[in-house]
Every structure is written in C-alpha cells, then in structure tokens.
Amino acid sequence: MKTLSLKLDDHIFDETEAITAQLHLARNRYINEAVNMYNLVQKRRLLKKALAKESVLTSADSMDILREFDMLIDGD
C-alpha cells in the first residue's frame, strides 16, 4: 500500500467526514473506494473514445464488405 498526502477543499473534507461518520467507515477506506470508482469511470470513457476512433477507421472497410455481400446476394 502506498502513502499519499492529499489536500482537499474544506467543503469536500467536511462532507467526507460527515458521510464517513454516518457510514461508520474509515476515511481512508472511503477515499480508496471513491478513487477506485472514479478510475472505473475514466477507464470506460477511455475505452469508449478508443472504440469510437477504431470504428471510424474501420467504417470504410465495413462498407466495402457490405457492398461485396450485396453483389453476391444480387448475383444469385
């Protein structure tokens, strides 16, 4: 486990303290879970962006293949 020094805005710290007290959860555990969830969100955003880029790159090839299939079907 790594040690991290973290500066939070006062209102974020106060809100975090109130929530962790109600949940009976250690501040460290709460922040770890929050960062983990944020990492998951960011990974999904990065994946979505990569898939969109790949989709654009392959769209022309896909259309060519569809046209070839159409020609094969129409040829029967």
ZAPA-690262 format. One record per atom (N, C-alpha, C): residue number from 1; residue in one letter; x, y, z. Coordinates in steps of 0.02 Angstrom, whole numbers, padded with zeros to 5 digits, always signed. Layout:
SITE    n  res       x       y       z
SITE  NUM    A       X       Y       Z
...
This chain:
SITE    n  res       x       y       z
SITE    1    M  +00042  -00059  +00000
SITE    1    M  +00000  +00000  +00000
SITE    1    M  +00045  +00062  +00000
SITE    2    K  +00024  +00112  -00038
SITE    2    K  +00062  +00174  -00043
SITE    2    K  +00033  +00227  +00003
SITE    3    T  +00077  +00269  +00028
SITE    3    T  +00056  +00326  +00068
SITE    3    T  +00050  +00386  +00023
SITE    4    L  -00002  +00426  +00034
SITE    4    L  -00017  +00482  -00009
SITE    4    L  -00035  +00542  +00033
SITE    5    S  -00007  +00598  +00018
SITE    5    S  -00026  +00661  +00050
SITE    5    S  -00079  +00693  +00005
SITE    6    L  -00134  +00713  +00035
SITE    6    L  -00190  +00737  -00004
SITE    6    L  -00217  +00802  +00026
SITE    7    K  -00227  +00851  -00017
SITE    7    K  -00258  +00914  +00005
SITE    7    K  -00328  +00916  -00025
SITE    8    L  -00377  +00923  +00019
SITE    8    L  -00447  +00928  -00003
SITE    8    L  -00473  +00998  +00012
SITE    9    D  -00518  +01022  -00031
SITE    9    D  -00553  +01083  -00015
SITE    9    D  -00591  +01073  +00050
SITE   10    D  -00598  +01126  +00088
SITE   10    D  -00630  +01120  +00154
SITE   10    D  -00700  +01089  +00150
SITE   11    H  -00740  +01112  +00102
SITE   11    H  -00809  +01086  +00098
SITE   11    H  -00809  +01012  +00079
SITE   12    I  -00762  +00990  +00037
SITE   12    I  -00759  +00918  +00020
SITE   12    I  -00738  +00878  +00081
SITE   13    F  -00690  +00903  +00118
SITE   13    F  -00668  +00868  +00179
SITE   13    F  -00725  +00862  +00229
SITE   14    D  -00760  +00918  +00241
SITE   14    D  -00815  +00918  +00289
SITE   14    D  -00870  +00869  +00269
SITE   15    E  -00886  +00870  +00205
SITE   15    E  -00938  +00824  +00180
SITE   15    E  -00915  +00751  +00187
SITE   16    T  -00852  +00739  +00172
SITE   16    T  -00824  +00671  +00178
SITE   16    T  -00827  +00648  +00251
SITE   17    E  -00809  +00692  +00296
SITE   17    E  -00811  +00674  +00367
SITE   17    E  -00882  +00657  +00390
SITE   18    A  -00930  +00696  +00367
SITE   18    A  -00999  +00683  +00387
SITE   18    A  -01023  +00616  +00359
SITE   19    I  -01007  +00602  +00297
SITE   19    I  -01030  +00540  +00267
SITE   19    I  -00996  +00480  +00298
SITE   20    T  -00930  +00484  +00307
SITE   20    T  -00895  +00426  +00336
SITE   20    T  -00919  +00412  +00408
SITE   21    A  -00937  +00465  +00444
SITE   21    A  -00963  +00456  +00512
SITE   21    A  -01030  +00419  +00510
SITE   22    Q  -01073  +00438  +00463
SITE   22    Q  -01138  +00405  +00457
SITE   22    Q  -01131  +00332  +00434
SITE   23    L  -01082  +00320  +00391
SITE   23    L  -01072  +00252  +00365
SITE   23    L  -01029  +00209  +00411
SITE   24    H  -01001  +00239  +00463
SITE   24    H  -00954  +00204  +00508
SITE   24    H  -00898  +00173  +00467
SITE   25    L  -00869  +00214  +00423
SITE   25    L  -00817  +00192  +00377
SITE   25    L  -00756  +00237  +00385
SITE   26    A  -00698  +00206  +00385
SITE   26    A  -00636  +00244  +00391
SITE   26    A  -00628  +00290  +00331
SITE   27    R  -00604  +00350  +00344
SITE   27    R  -00594  +00399  +00291
SITE   27    R  -00550  +00370  +00236
SITE   28    N  -00497  +00336  +00254
SITE   28    N  -00451  +00306  +00206
SITE   28    N  -00487  +00256  +00160
SITE   29    R  -00529  +00213  +00190
SITE   29    R  -00567  +00164  +00150
SITE   29    R  -00615  +00200  +00103
SITE   30    Y  -00648  +00251  +00128
SITE   30    Y  -00696  +00289  +00087
SITE   30    Y  -00662  +00321  +00027
SITE   31    I  -00605  +00353  +00039
SITE   31    I  -00568  +00385  -00016
SITE   31    I  -00542  +00333  -00065
SITE   32    N  -00517  +00276  -00040
SITE   32    N  -00495  +00222  -00085
SITE   32    N  -00552  +00199  -00130
SITE   33    E  -00610  +00190  -00101
SITE   33    E  -00668  +00167  -00141
SITE   33    E  -00689  +00221  -00192
SITE   34    A  -00685  +00283  -00171
SITE   34    A  -00704  +00338  -00216
SITE   34    A  -00655  +00343  -00276
SITE   35    V  -00591  +00337  -00262
SITE   35    V  -00542  +00340  -00316
SITE   35    V  -00549  +00279  -00361
SITE   36    N  -00562  +00222  -00332
SITE   36    N  -00572  +00162  -00373
SITE   36    N  -00632  +00170  -00420
SITE   37    M  -00687  +00196  -00394
SITE   37    M  -00746  +00207  -00436
SITE   37    M  -00731  +00258  -00491
SITE   38    Y  -00695  +00311  -00474
SITE   38    Y  -00678  +00361  -00524
SITE   38    Y  -00632  +00331  -00578
SITE   39    N  -00586  +00288  -00557
SITE   39    N  -00543  +00254  -00606
SITE   39    N  -00584  +00212  -00654
SITE   40    L  -00635  +00177  -00629
SITE   40    L  -00678  +00137  -00672
SITE   40    L  -00715  +00180  -00723
SITE   41    V  -00740  +00237  -00700
SITE   41    V  -00774  +00283  -00745
SITE   41    V  -00727  +00308  -00799
SITE   42    Q  -00666  +00327  -00780
SITE   42    Q  -00618  +00352  -00828
SITE   42    Q  -00596  +00298  -00877
SITE   43    K  -00588  +00236  -00854
SITE   43    K  -00571  +00181  -00899
SITE   43    K  -00625  +00171  -00951
SITE   44    R  -00688  +00175  -00930
SITE   44    R  -00743  +00168  -00978
SITE   44    R  -00743  +00225  -01029
SITE   45    R  -00730  +00285  -01005
SITE   45    R  -00727  +00342  -01052
SITE   45    R  -00670  +00333  -01102
SITE   46    L  -00612  +00311  -01078
SITE   46    L  -00556  +00300  -01123
SITE   46    L  -00571  +00244  -01173
SITE   47    L  -00604  +00191  -01150
SITE   47    L  -00622  +00136  -01194
SITE   47    L  -00672  +00160  -01247
SITE   48    K  -00721  +00198  -01226
SITE   48    K  -00771  +00225  -01272
SITE   48    K  -00738  +00267  -01326
SITE   49    K  -00690  +00309  -01305
SITE   49    K  -00654  +00351  -01352
SITE   49    K  -00613  +00309  -01401
SITE   50    A  -00580  +00257  -01376
SITE   50    A  -00539  +00214  -01419
SITE   50    A  -00584  +00176  -01468
SITE   51    L  -00641  +00151  -01444
SITE   51    L  -00687  +00114  -01488
SITE   51    L  -00716  +00160  -01542
SITE   52    A  -00731  +00221  -01524
SITE   52    A  -00757  +00268  -01574
SITE   52    A  -00704  +00282  -01627
SITE   53    K  -00642  +00289  -01606
SITE   53    K  -00588  +00301  -01654
SITE   53    K  -00579  +00241  -01700
SITE   54    E  -00579  +00180  -01671
SITE   54    E  -00572  +00119  -01711
SITE   54    E  -00631  +00111  -01758
SITE   55    S  -00690  +00130  -01736
SITE   55    S  -00749  +00124  -01778
SITE   55    S  -00743  +00167  -01840
SITE   56    V  -00718  +00228  -01831
SITE   56    V  -00709  +00273  -01887
SITE   56    V  -00657  +00244  -01936
SITE   57    L  -00604  +00215  -01908
SITE   57    L  -00551  +00187  -01950
SITE   57    L  -00575  +00127  -01991
SITE   58    T  -00622  +00088  -01963
SITE   58    T  -00644  +00028  -01998
SITE   58    T  -00709  +00036  -02037
SITE   59    S  -00741  +00094  -02031
SITE   59    S  -00806  +00102  -02063
SITE   59    S  -00802  +00095  -02139
SITE   60    A  -00751  +00122  -02171
SITE   60    A  -00745  +00117  -02244
SITE   60    A  -00737  +00044  -02265
SITE   61    D  -00696  +00007  -02229
SITE   61    D  -00687  -00064  -02245
SITE   61    D  -00753  -00102  -02236
SITE   62    S  -00789  -00086  -02183
SITE   62    S  -00852  -00120  -02170
SITE   62    S  -00902  -00107  -02226
SITE   63    M  -00904  -00046  -02250
SITE   63    M  -00950  -00030  -02305
SITE   63    M  -00930  -00067  -02369
SITE   64    D  -00865  -00073  -02382
SITE   64    D  -00842  -00111  -02441
SITE   64    D  -00863  -00184  -02436
SITE   65    I  -00857  -00213  -02378
SITE   65    I  -00876  -00283  -02368
SITE   65    I  -00951  -00291  -02377
SITE   66    L  -00991  -00244  -02350
SITE   66    L  -01064  -00247  -02359
SITE   66    L  -01083  -00242  -02433
SITE   67    R  -01049  -00199  -02470
SITE   67    R  -01063  -00194  -02542
SITE   67    R  -01046  -00260  -02578
SITE   68    E  -00991  -00291  -02558
SITE   68    E  -00973  -00356  -02588
SITE   68    E  -01026  -00408  -02573
SITE   69    F  -01050  -00410  -02512
SITE   69    F  -01104  -00457  -02494
SITE   69    F  -01166  -00444  -02535
SITE   70    D  -01184  -00380  -02543
SITE   70    D  -01242  -00362  -02583
SITE   70    D  -01234  -00387  -02655
SITE   71    M  -01174  -00379  -02682
SITE   71    M  -01162  -00402  -02751
SITE   71    M  -01168  -00478  -02756
SITE   72    L  -01146  -00514  -02705
SITE   72    L  -01152  -00587  -02705
SITE   72    L  -01225  -00608  -02701
SITE   73    I  -01263  -00574  -02658
SITE   73    I  -01334  -00591  -02650
SITE   73    I  -01372  -00574  -02713
SITE   74    D  -01360  -00516  -02742
SITE   74    D  -01394  -00495  -02803
SITE   74    D  -01375  -00538  -02861
SITE   75    G  -01317  -00569  -02860
SITE   75    G  -01294  -00611  -02914
SITE   75    G  -01328  -00678  -02917
SITE   76    D  -01363  -00698  -02863
SITE   76    D  -01398  -00764  -02862
SITE   76    D  -01461  -00763  -02901
